[in-house]
Amino acid sequence: MDKRIVFLGTPEISAVCLEGLVKSGRNIVGVVTKEDRPKGRKRRREESPVSLRAKKLGLPLHKPHKLNLDFARVESWHPDLLLTFAYGQILSEKVLSLGKYKPLNLHGSLLPKYRGAAPRQYALLNGEKETGVSLRERVKERDAGDVYARKKIPLSEEDNYTSLCQKRAIAARELAREKLPLYFQGMLIPVKQDSRLATFTHRIKKEDEHLSLDLPPVGFVNHVRALSREPGAFLLLDGQPLKIFQAEAYSDKAEAEKGTIVLSHKKDIILQLAKGQVRLTLLQRPGKKIRSASDFSNGVRDFQGKVLA
């Protein structure tokens, strides 16, 4: 009989993994995701991507406010394994012990590097050339636990948060599909994480979205990549947020006050930083569509010479 798996996840990357597991024949006996949340101006309650995908696949679904206080339904599913992927709640030892096998988690980095809530953003912020997904034992300590398998993800200079999410979803799906049968057979050797090599990330806050003009060009570009297209990094134009979704390092010149738009012509919008210049290629003003540099220049008068903060 196939091992009984309870899957816990919330965002779209988790939904992709869930569907892949079902299509590969894994026995998903139940799905746990976050409760419906109010969104938008009308504050209508919306289901998570995992909730929608579980319904599409006809899977039993549980959406507790706090799973640690409401786990009876999970217990009734008699799971062999709890598999979490971006669920979003810290789990108690009681919940983690509900399965017959040690619980597993798919984490979006090559552990022990980039533990915490924002491994994808930090890989881009730091200009990494590769990242990955780790299949590890889920323990109470955050992102600790032995690692059973990893899958690497190469990163290009064109990658941003959105494209990395897509790559990570596919990598996690394939890692789980390939390794879970081996895990159940006892054929995966757990490797202890070296805590001395651990690095940590914190959840991206509103203040992290405000770009610094003191960054070098490459650092500025990486900050833009890490937040594009969600939630979007910004500078202030006349006191209003100007979101920047794509940028390129341009030069090491310092020919104007930092924050100055030194050129806004046709396809080029060049921004002066403290230690060089960058080309801004995708921008958005409040309430407007995302525009290319050429469209933005045509729609904003006297942009050249403006000072961003």
Secondary structure, DSSP 8 states (H G I E B T S, - for coil): ---EEEEEE-SHHHHHHHHHHHHTT-EEEEEE----EEETTTTEEE--HHHHHHHHTT--EE--S-GGG--HHHHHT--SEEEEES--S---HHHHTSSSS--EEEESSSTTTTEES-HHHHHHHTT-SEEEEEEEE--SSTT-S-EEEEEEEE--TT--HHHHHHHHHHHHHHHHHHHHHHHHTT----B---GGG--EE----GGGGB--TTS-HHHHHHHHHHTTTTT-EEEEETTEEEEEEEEEEEE----S-TTBEEEEETTEEEEEETTEEEEEEEEE-TTS--EEHHHHHHHSTT-TT-B--
